[in-house]
Amino acid sequence: MLETAGTTIDASQIIERQKLTWFLVRLVLLSWAITFFDGYDMNVISFAAGSIAKEFSLSRIEMGNLFSIGLLGTMIGGFLFGYIGDRIGRRPAVILATAGFGFTTLLFALSASYTQLLAIRMLLGVFAGGMLPLSWALNIEYAPKRFRATIVTLVMVGYSLGTSLGGPIAIWLIPRYGWQAVFVFGGVLSLVAALALIAWLPESIRFLAARHMKPELIGRNLARLAPDFVAPSDARYVLSDEPGRDTSFRPSLLFAGRLKIITPLLWVAYIFSSATAFFLATWTPLVFEALHFSREMAATAGSINAVMGALGGIALMRFTDTRGPIAICFMPLVAIPALLAGGLLDFEPVWFMVLISLIGFTLIGGHFGMHSIAGAFYPSAYRGNGAGWATSVAKIGSIGGPFVGGLLLSSSLPVRNIFAVLAVCPAMVLICVFIIGRMRRGAL
């Protein structure tokens, strides 16, 4: 039996010493599942874009607006649900957000006009964008520090796979049942996932301990992490690695102490990383069509990009846990020359596909790295807000990437040259993450 000092128990020590249990595995699997459907529901529109544009007679600029307004919704959702999650808890906020993006995905299939598409797409973004940072926060708060980046990356692999499988699912469903079918598919399964959350998703131990709430629930969940732990009936739980934290959130807390340097650098890096990641996720199929690839090959390229990004994140995650944020720098270092080569040199189609795969591996893989550190610098008392603000500010890039992509594709600039223009983004990521890594080397 674990020793306890009187009735005061350090919950953070038990979390840090835990071994792998089914309780933690189930949390990761649940988070992976809802992140998968988040990625599918938000990005399957890329694979249905041609059919939607044809039915509603939309221009590329209008399609760019449709992509971007969903990302504007995710910006709002990050702020809104970050606040909700730090007020009422991670569990109810995650369940609400998951049910919300499932329902609005279903509604999208019923849209009868461009205006309705825009309105529902934005609302979908609010729920989908609100879920992700809270899911990261919940997993960070259950994971030992030595595995935080790994677990967040594994959870976010679900997002990338949800995005990539949108292509094959769209290829199979749209010719048979129309573009609406891909949204019905995602919406129904997302609602099923929300029911699973109601049954099995736990509340954060760190969140409850930071607010001195529900000691009985904390004790039960700690016993699931450490089966030899028995909580006394009068236990009081503390977090020794987060002493004296103020539980009332103010934006100024995001800039307290060393955060006054880390937070702005994190935001800038996240903005430019998001710009490239969402450009690739949104426009890759249509870029390939503009380069005269078949629609099937264009959809395949989008799926390969997402899969390679997931592999990049998996390759990076243990280095981020063991060496800190500076490990992420490797990805933009490789991405910059790859983008310049893709934009300025001529390749045979097969080699161009290989190069695009490398770009996806590094750019989206590096974006996984940004996800893994986004909430790690902030204490449990306002981690939901810290991660939510970071991801919401990053939506400047998420919105700008697809929007600027639409403008560039509609301009006289050769389509392939767009990749060279994108090289500016990983260069900015490299500078910011390098400085953060030097400040916090090995400390997540």
C-alpha angles and dihedrals in degrees: 000000000000115000118243126196103234109296096326112096126185103225092185092062092053090049091050094048097045123123124217109290135174088248092063093040091053091050091053092046092050091048090047091052097051091043088052091055091043089057093044096047094047099044108030086087087075090064093043093044096101093052094044093048091050095049095047097032093238126174123223089258090054091048089050088053090051091052093045098046089059089054090048085057091053089054091055091044093054092055094040100045093039086061093043092048093051091047106043102014141270096269101059092039093052092047092049093048094048094049089046097055091044092054095044091049088058090048091052089063089058095053114131101184143029090254091056091048090054095047096047093042090055093049090048088054092053092058096038093047092047095055100054103063091043090051089052091047092051093050093044089053093053098040126084111246091248090065104032099105091043094053095044090048092050089050091050091050083074089062092051094047091047088054094046096047089054087079099056092039091051092047089053101040106036099061090048104038108009132254092295091069094070090058094045088052093052096041096052094047092046090056090050088052090052089057089052089053091054089055102042116010112113127212118247115270091207092050092052094044093049089057097037091239132150102354091183091059091046089053093050093049093046088053088055090053093044110025092194092059118105117184120215114235092246096046121151115200126214137175110229092188091056104042122177097000118170109236094202110088124227123170089236089069089070087065100041118127114331090355088078086076101027097050097054092044091048091050095049093047091047092050094054093040090051092049093060096037094052093042089057093044094047108036106026095096093048093042089056091048089051088053087056099255116144118264090248091052090046091054090046090052091054091050093047090051091055093046092049089049090054090050089050091052092049091049090051102042102082091045089054091051094048102034103026131232093324088076088071090067091079092070099058090040089063096035096058098063091038091056092046091050092048092050101042108029132065119239136180111255094255093051091044089056089050090051092049088052090054090049090051091047093054104033099041092034089054089048088057086056090054090052091052094056100034096095100023097089095057130078123246093254091071105007090119090058092042094052092038094052092046093051092042094051087047088061087076083075094037090055096037095049097060093036094051088043090058091050093049093048089051093049130082092258111117108256095236092056089067089080091060090052089053091060089083089070101060089043089061091045090052094053096047098043091047091057092046090048092052090051097045104024110170093356117110 
